[in-house]
């Protein structure tokens, strides 16, 4: 199957887009900062809404303004959509392969936090380079949904049936 798939962190909500995506962007407005709980909101538009399907539940929606609804997972809170009269956009980070969707424009720059232009200048290291946290990191068991479609989620544990 071609197209793009994605979903929330816990796997309760999944989507598929079967057509080409529109323009990918970053929005710096304060509303996007709050909706994403981040420095900006990375979004990509869906060119034809009939090519977007919710393959496992639909997101819950919050009317963030008189014109816009924002979709999110009611189980884990993952931001998923920006829904306006002119169409719908999906959170880039919610796609199974977000690296395939590079932003090409920035909006809402009046709300841009001044330090975001210098993010590449901040010292960086990989997670494994945090030697003080290695024991903690080794103990983590992720409950995050994998970056691909699954028949069911969460997985059935051995000795369990789907209904137990």
N, C-alpha and C positions, 0 to 999 in steps of 0.2 A: 504494500500500500504506500502511495506517495503522499507527500504533504508534511505537515508539522504536527507534533503532538506535545502535550505537556499537562501540567496539573499542579495541584497544591503540594505542600510538604508532606502531609499525612496520607495522601492518596484518595481522600474522599471525593474530590472533584478532579475530573480529567476532561481534556478537550482534544479535538483534532480539527485542523484547518486543511482542507483538501486542495486549496488553490494557492497561487502566489500571494505573498504578504505585501502589504503596502510599505509606506515610509516608516522606518524605525527612528525613534527620537528619544531625547532625554528632556523631561520637563522639570524646570527648577522652581516652579511656583510653590508657594507655601502650602497650598492644598495637596499637591502631589507629594511634597516632603512629608506631610502628616499621614497621608493615605498609605505611603510605603514605609513609614517609620525610618526614612533614610534621607540622604542628602539631596536626592532628586528621584524622579519617577521615570524609569526606562520602559518605553511602550512601543508597540508596533501595531499599525492599523491592519484590520482585516478588510480586504478590498470588497469582498462580496459576503455579506453576513450569512447567506444560505450555504456557504462553504465551511461555516463554523458549526461544529456539533459538540454537545456535551456528552461524553461517552460514559461518564460515571458522575451522577448528580450534577446539579447546576449550582453556581455560586449563590450565596445570599447577597443581597444588594443593599447598599446604603445610599440614600439620596444626599449627596454631598453639596449640592447646590440646586437651584431651581431648574437647571438644565442638564445636570450630569448625575448619573448613578455610578457607583463603584462596586464591583463584584469582588467577593472574597470568600474563602472557605469558612463556613461557620464552625468547623471542628478545630482547625489549627490557626486560622487567621491569615493565611497567605493571601496577599493582594493579587487579584487576577485580572480585573477588567476596568476599563474606563469607557463608559457608555454615554454618548452624547447624541443629540439629534442628527448629526452628520455621520454617525457610525460608531463602531466599537473598536477599541484597541485592547490588546492583551499585554500583560506584564512580560517583558523579555525574559526575566529570570525564572519565570514559571515554565518556559519551554524545556523539553528534554535536552535540547542542544542549543543553549542560548548563544554559544559562540558563532553560530551560523547567522545571527541577526545583529549586525553592527549598526549602531545609531548613525544617522547621516545629518541630523539637525538638532539644535537645542532650542527649546521654547521656554517662555517664562523667565527669561534671564534677569528680569528686574528683581526676582526673588533668589537669584543665585547666591549661594554662600561663597564669600570671597576666597576661601582656601581651596575650593574645588579645582581651581585652575592649576594648583601646585601639588596635586595628589601624587604625581610621579616623582616628586622631589622628596617625599617622606620616606625614611628608611623602611625597608621591607625585608621580610624573611618568610620562609615556608613554615607551615605548622610544625613539621618535624624538627625544625631548627630551634624550637622553644624547649631546650633541654630540661628546664625545670618542670615542664608539664608533660614529659614523655610518659610517666607512669599513669597519670590521669588520662591522657589520650589513649593509651593502650587499653584502658578499662571501659572505654565508651562502646556501647552497643547501640547502633543507630536504629531508630524506628521510622526513619524517613523513607518515603516511597522511592523506589529506584527510578532512574530516568528512562523508562520505557513502559509501555502498556502492560498490564497484568490482567489475568482473568479475574482474580479476586484480590482483595487487600483488606486487612493485613493477611499475610500468608497463614495457612492452616498449620498449626503446630502438630508434630507427630503425636499420634494417639488421640487427636481431636478430629471431629467432623466440622463442617462449615457451620453447623447450627449449635455448636457447644461453646 
